[in-house]
Amino acid sequence: SHTSLNYRWSYARMYESMAGESHKSDERYDSLYKERPHDIIGKTCRLEPLLASRHSKELWEITSGNACNEHKAYNPDEVWGFLDCGPFKNEQALKDSDVFQLEH
């Protein structure tokens, strides 16, 4: 990572205060930070590093172009068109691609 843990922690705390959370959430955020210190956790969202072990299956399912849950099938080129890689034939092809090569 390009920033220190202290910087990310202070950024997460600043985001929390800007999002309107109060001190009652300190214990919750403290425990989440200890579990996953690279995540930035706010009141309404959580930013976390992209990891093949946690994200590849779901990412492939929702970007493969196949129908997924209530969503109809679509052209996966529309999802991957902004990158030099993708769409991918299967989850393993996604794991082997540049998408997951910048893991921390």
N, C-alpha and C positions, 0 to 999 in steps of 0.2 A: 504494500500500500504506500501511497505517496504522502500520507499525513500521519501524524503521531496519534496514538490512542487518546491522549489527553485532548488533542484538538477535536477529534471526532466526538468524544464525550461532551466537550463544551458546546460543540455545534448542535448535538442532539438535545442538550438541555436548553439551548437558546430556542431551538425550533419548538420544543414543548411549551415554553413560556409564551412564544408568539402565537401558538395555536390555542392558547387560552386554558391550558390545563393548570390545575392548582397543585399545591404541595401534597395533597392526599395521594397523588400518583407516584410520589418519589420511590416508594418501596417496589411498586410494580416495574418502573423503568430501571431501577437499580438491579433487580433480578434479571430482567431481560438483557441488560448490558453485560452482566457477568456471564450469561449463557452464550451470547453471540456478540462479542465486542466490536465486530466490524459493521454491524447493522446500525443504521440511523433510524431511530424509532420516534415517531411523532404521535400526535393525538389521532390523526385519521389515516396515516399511512406509515409504511415501514419500507425502507430502502435497504436491500441486502445484496452482497456480492453474488454474481451469477455463478453457481456451482453445478457441474454436470450431475453430481450425486443427488442434488436436491431438486434440480429444475429441468433436466433434459427431457424426461418423459412427458411432463405436462406441456413444456414449450413446444416439443415436436407435435403433440396432439392438437394444440390450438393453432399451429402455423402450417400444418401439413396440407391443408386444403380440403380435408375430409370433414364431413358433418361431425360436429362435436357438441354434445348436450343439446341445447335448443337451437344451436346455430346451424344453418344450412351449409352445404359444401360451397367452396369458392375457389378462385384462382390463387394458388399460393405465391405466384410471381408478384401479386399485388402487395403481399406482406414483406417479401424478401427483396423487392426491387431496388431498395435504397442501399443494399449491401452488395459486395462483390461475391458473396457466397449465398447458397440456398436458392431455391427450396431444396429440401433433403428427402431422399428416398425412404429413410427410416431413422429411428432414434439414434442408432449407432453412427450413422453418417453425420448427424448433427453433433454428437459428442466428439467426433474426430475432426470436426471443422474448426475454423478460426474463432467461431463464436465462443468456445469454451477454452481457448488457449491462453487467455489473459487472467486465469484464476490466480488468486493471491497465494 
